[in-house]
Amino acid sequence: MRLLRGWLTAQQRAQFDRNGYFEVVGSDTGTRYRIRRGTSANIREVDASGRLGMGWCFVPAGELVEGDVMLVQKIALETSELETLNIAKKFYGW
């Protein structure tokens, strides 16, 4: 978690501390994603009104701890959004 927190912006850190999730903006489409605590099925799209939409599940290979998985998810969406979503699994609802 310490490594993840070091990569979060001040706004993302505050959001994570307050709500247990933080939001990122996709590098290709500008879509907002909410990454909540967890290691799988923990990402949802967020519309302009703050409503949750499509869910996405992707995890790095290997046995990584929660904070490391979330950091990989953050970096992937912020730098290679479409490539990442191409391998991710969609889901609806939590």
C-alpha positions as a Markdown table, in Angstrom:
| # | Residue | x | y | z |
|---|---|---|---|---|
| 1 | Met | 0.0 | 0.0 | 0.0 |
| 2 | Arg | 2.9 | 2.3 | 0.7 |
| 3 | Leu | 4.1 | 2.0 | -2.9 |
| 4 | Leu | 0.6 | 2.6 | -4.3 |
| 5 | Arg | 0.1 | 5.6 | -2.1 |
| 6 | Gly | 3.3 | 7.1 | -3.4 |
| 7 | Trp | 2.0 | 6.9 | -7.0 |
| 8 | Leu | -1.4 | 8.4 | -6.2 |
| 9 | Thr | -2.0 | 12.1 | -6.7 |
| 10 | Ala | -3.0 | 14.1 | -3.6 |
| 11 | Gln | -6.6 | 14.0 | -4.8 |
| 12 | Gln | -6.5 | 10.3 | -5.4 |
| 13 | Arg | -4.9 | 9.7 | -2.0 |
| 14 | Ala | -7.6 | 11.7 | -0.3 |
| 15 | Gln | -10.3 | 9.9 | -2.2 |
| 16 | Phe | -8.8 | 6.5 | -1.3 |
| 17 | Asp | -8.4 | 7.4 | 2.3 |
| 18 | Arg | -12.0 | 8.6 | 2.5 |
| 19 | Asn | -13.8 | 6.1 | 0.3 |
| 20 | Gly | -11.6 | 3.0 | -0.2 |
| 21 | Tyr | -11.3 | 3.8 | -3.9 |
| 22 | Phe | -9.7 | 6.3 | -6.2 |
| 23 | Glu | -10.4 | 7.4 | -9.8 |
| 24 | Val | -8.2 | 7.5 | -12.9 |
| 25 | Val | -8.8 | 8.8 | -16.4 |
| 26 | Gly | -8.1 | 6.5 | -19.3 |
| 27 | Ser | -5.3 | 7.6 | -21.6 |
| 28 | Asp | -7.1 | 7.0 | -24.9 |
| 29 | Thr | -10.8 | 7.8 | -24.3 |
| 30 | Gly | -10.8 | 10.0 | -21.3 |
| 31 | Thr | -13.2 | 7.6 | -19.6 |
| 32 | Arg | -13.1 | 7.8 | -15.8 |
| 33 | Tyr | -12.6 | 4.6 | -13.9 |
| 34 | Arg | -13.0 | 3.8 | -10.2 |
| 35 | Ile | -10.5 | 1.4 | -8.7 |
| 36 | Arg | -11.6 | 0.1 | -5.4 |
| 37 | Arg | -9.7 | -2.0 | -2.9 |
| 38 | Gly | -9.2 | -5.5 | -4.2 |
| 39 | Thr | -7.3 | -7.7 | -6.5 |
| 40 | Ser | -10.0 | -8.6 | -9.1 |
| 41 | Ala | -13.3 | -7.3 | -10.4 |
| 42 | Asn | -12.6 | -4.0 | -8.7 |
| 43 | Ile | -12.8 | -1.5 | -11.5 |
| 44 | Arg | -15.9 | 0.3 | -12.8 |
| 45 | Glu | -16.5 | 3.1 | -15.3 |
| 46 | Val | -17.9 | 6.3 | -13.9 |
| 47 | Asp | -20.0 | 8.6 | -16.0 |
| 48 | Ala | -20.1 | 12.4 | -15.7 |
| 49 | Ser | -22.9 | 12.2 | -13.1 |
| 50 | Gly | -20.9 | 9.9 | -10.9 |
| 51 | Arg | -23.0 | 6.8 | -11.8 |
| 52 | Leu | -21.2 | 3.5 | -12.0 |
| 53 | Gly | -21.2 | 1.7 | -15.3 |
| 54 | Met | -19.4 | -1.2 | -16.9 |
| 55 | Gly | -17.1 | -3.2 | -14.7 |
| 56 | Trp | -13.6 | -4.4 | -15.8 |
| 57 | Cys | -11.5 | -7.2 | -14.5 |
| 58 | Phe | -7.8 | -7.5 | -15.3 |
| 59 | Val | -4.9 | -8.5 | -13.0 |
| 60 | Pro | -1.2 | -8.9 | -13.6 |
| 61 | Ala | 0.4 | -12.3 | -13.7 |
| 62 | Gly | 1.9 | -13.6 | -10.5 |
| 63 | Glu | 1.0 | -13.5 | -6.9 |
| 64 | Leu | 0.9 | -9.8 | -6.1 |
| 65 | Val | -0.5 | -8.1 | -3.0 |
| 66 | Glu | -3.5 | -5.8 | -3.2 |
| 67 | Gly | -1.7 | -2.5 | -3.4 |
| 68 | Asp | 0.6 | -3.7 | -6.2 |
| 69 | Val | -2.3 | -5.1 | -8.2 |
| 70 | Met | -4.1 | -1.7 | -7.9 |
| 71 | Leu | -1.0 | 0.2 | -8.9 |
| 72 | Val | -0.7 | -2.0 | -12.0 |
| 73 | Gln | -4.3 | -1.3 | -12.8 |
| 74 | Lys | -3.8 | 2.5 | -12.4 |
| 75 | Ile | -0.8 | 2.6 | -14.6 |
| 76 | Ala | -2.3 | 0.4 | -17.3 |
| 77 | Leu | -5.4 | 2.5 | -17.6 |
| 78 | Glu | -3.6 | 5.8 | -17.5 |
| 79 | Thr | -1.0 | 4.8 | -20.1 |
| 80 | Ser | -2.4 | 2.0 | -22.3 |
| 81 | Glu | -6.2 | 2.1 | -21.8 |
| 82 | Leu | -7.4 | 0.5 | -25.0 |
| 83 | Glu | -4.8 | -2.2 | -25.0 |
| 84 | Thr | -5.6 | -3.0 | -21.4 |
| 85 | Leu | -9.4 | -3.1 | -22.0 |
| 86 | Asn | -8.8 | -5.4 | -25.0 |
| 87 | Ile | -7.6 | -8.1 | -22.6 |
| 88 | Ala | -9.8 | -7.3 | -19.7 |
| 89 | Lys | -13.1 | -9.1 | -18.9 |
| 90 | Lys | -16.3 | -7.0 | -18.7 |
| 91 | Phe | -18.8 | -7.5 | -16.0 |
| 92 | Tyr | -22.0 | -5.8 | -14.8 |
| 93 | Gly | -22.7 | -4.6 | -11.3 |
| 94 | Trp | -21.0 | -5.4 | -8.0 |
